[in-house]
């Protein structure tokens, strides 16, 4: 039995191919330095759902969920 979190289920509903097409059309990853648009979207969604108040809250929350988010 797989342990899929609610956050992973929400992310799975996003159409990644459309997202990649938008990124390519708008060239949002043109000058990125390792933090691409998909990672930014996932972290901002995590921030919103977790009601994080600071960047430290986001980084600690994502770090604690790393094992569950690897398949993304």
C-alpha positions in Angstrom: 0.0 0.0 0.0 1.3 3.4 -0.9 1.4 6.3 1.4 0.2 9.3 -0.8 -0.3 12.6 1.0 -3.2 14.9 0.3 -0.7 17.5 -1.0 0.7 15.0 -3.5 -2.8 14.2 -4.7 -3.5 17.9 -5.3 -0.2 18.3 -7.2 -1.1 15.3 -9.3 -4.2 17.0 -10.5 -2.1 19.7 -12.2 -1.4 19.1 -15.9 2.3 19.2 -16.0 2.5 19.2 -19.8 0.4 22.4 -20.0 2.6 23.9 -17.3 5.8 23.1 -19.2 4.3 24.6 -22.3 3.5 27.9 -20.5 7.0 28.0 -19.0 8.5 27.5 -22.5 6.2 30.1 -24.0 6.8 32.7 -21.3 10.5 31.7 -20.9 10.2 31.8 -17.1 13.1 29.3 -16.7 15.4 31.2 -19.0 17.7 32.5 -16.3 17.0 30.2 -13.4 19.8 29.0 -11.2 18.5 25.7 -10.0 15.1 26.7 -8.7 12.8 26.2 -11.7 9.2 27.2 -12.1 7.7 23.9 -11.1 9.6 23.9 -7.8 8.4 27.5 -7.3 4.8 26.5 -7.9 5.0 23.5 -5.6 6.6 25.5 -2.8 4.1 28.3 -3.1 1.2 25.9 -3.0 2.7 24.2 0.0 3.1 27.7 1.6 -0.5 28.5 1.0 -2.0 25.2 2.2 0.2 25.1 5.3 -0.5 28.8 6.1 3.1 29.5 6.4 4.2 32.9 7.8 7.8 32.9 6.8 10.3 31.4 4.4 11.7 29.4 7.2 8.3 27.8 7.7 8.2 26.8 4.1 11.7 25.4 3.9 11.3 23.4 7.2 7.9 22.1 6.0 9.2 21.0 2.6 12.3 19.5 4.2 10.1 17.4 6.5 8.0 16.2 3.6 10.9 15.5 1.2 10.4 11.7 1.3 6.8 12.1 0.3 7.5 14.7 -2.5 10.4 12.8 -4.3 8.1 11.3 -6.9 6.9 14.8 -8.0 
